[in-house]
């Protein structure tokens, strides 16, 4: 009787920062600066995000609700928090601008679902996103290997 040899390679995934860089360019770079210049675009820069306390980039206009929520959660961006956030940003930080958008000059944010279900109003919402420099709302990366790759890349931004 031959002994069964478990195949572990199917259980382990080796994250790839190059693939993560491609994901970041496709999903993040429109709003986040990925370079060491750490420029604020439409969102805080991702340079040195690992180890950073959320809501601490000087010059970025965080909402008071977001700052209160972050103060309550008391965490830093690291592998576990990034993975949870990237899998479902609304669940992790409900008042985040990545998955919401501004509809009025008063700074009130809402999701497309609560804005309207009609195509006409949804198109208006998309135009509002474009004016803010957003091309798509970010509702999370469902594929864990893509999140692993992206997080691996974020660790290189030092």
N, C-alpha and C positions, 0 to 999 in steps of 0.2 A: 504494500500500500504506500503510495507516494504521499509525502507530507505536503500540505497546502502551504504555499508561500503567499502571504498577503502582499498585494500590490499597493504600496503607500503613495506612489506618485499620483494616483487618481484622487487621493484625499488631500494633497497639499498643493497649494498654488504658489508659485514663485513670482511675486509682483515684479513688474517691469517698469522702471521709471521712464523709459523712452515711449512706451505705450501710454503711460500716464501723462507725459508731456503732450502727446497728440490729443488726448482727451481734454486736457486743460486748454489747449489752443482752440479746440472746437466748442467747448462748453463754457469756459470761464473768461477767456481773454478779451471778449467784447466789453466786459464790464470791469474786470480785475486786471491790474498790471501784474505781470509775472516776472518782471525784471528787477534787478537790484536798484533801479531808480525809485522803486516803490511809490510811484505816482498814483494819486487818487484819480480814478476815472469816474465811473458811475458807482463804484463800490470800492471798499478798502483794497489795497494791494495785497497780493498773496505772498510777497517776499517775506521770509521769516515768520510765516503764520504759525508754524509748529512751535509750541511753547508760549504763544501769545495769548493773553487774556482777551476774549472778545470785547469789542466796544472800546478799544484803547488806541486806535489809530488817530493821531492828532490831525484835525482838519476835516475828518469825515463827519457828516451830519447824521448821527444815529438818532433814532426816535427815542423819546423818553421811555416808552413802553419797553423797547428792546433793552435799553440800559438797565431798567428795573428788573427785567427777566434775567438778564445775564448776572446781575448782582445777586439774585436769589439762587441761581444755579451754581455759582462759584466754581468755575472750571477753566482750564486752559485748552487750547487746541492741541490735541495729541492724537495718536492713532485711533483710540476708541471713540473719542468725541467727534473727530472728523468722520469716521465711518458711520456713526449714528446720524450725524447731521446730513451727510451726503446721501444716505439711504432715504431719509424722509425729513427734509428741512422744516416742514410745517409742524411735524410732531415734536421735533427737538427744540426748535425756537419758533413758536407760533407767530411772532411779530417780526418776521424777517422780510426784507425788501426783495430778496432773490426770487421768492415765489409769489410776490404780490407786486402791485404797481400803483403809481399815483394817478388818480383820476381827476383831481381838482387842485387848484392852487392853494388850497388850505392844508395840503399835506396829508389828506385822508387816504389811507390805503385800503384796497379791497381786492378780492380775488375775482377772476372772470366769472366764476360760478355764481357769486353773489351779485355781480354787476348786472348780468343779464344772460338769458339763454338765446336771445334772438341773434341771427347772423349780423344784422345791421349794427347792433350795439357791440357785439363782439369785435367787429371790424374797427369800430371806434376805439375799443380797448387796445387792439393791436397797434393802431396808430399812436396811441398814448405811449405805448411801450417803445415804439421806434423813436419818438421824440426824446425819451429818456436814455436812448442808446441801448435799450434791451431788445434783443431779437427773439427771445423765447423766455417764457417763465421757466424757472428751474424747480421741478417737483421731486428731484432725486434721481439717483442712479440705482436701478434695481439690481443690476448684475454685480455681485460681490467682487468678481475678478476685476471689473472696471474700477470699482471704488478702491480696491487694493492698489491697482496701477496708479491711479490719481494720487492717492495718499503717498505712495512711494515717491512720486515726482515732487509732491509738496515738501517732503523731507529734504529734497536737494536744494530748495530755495533758501539758502543760507548765506 
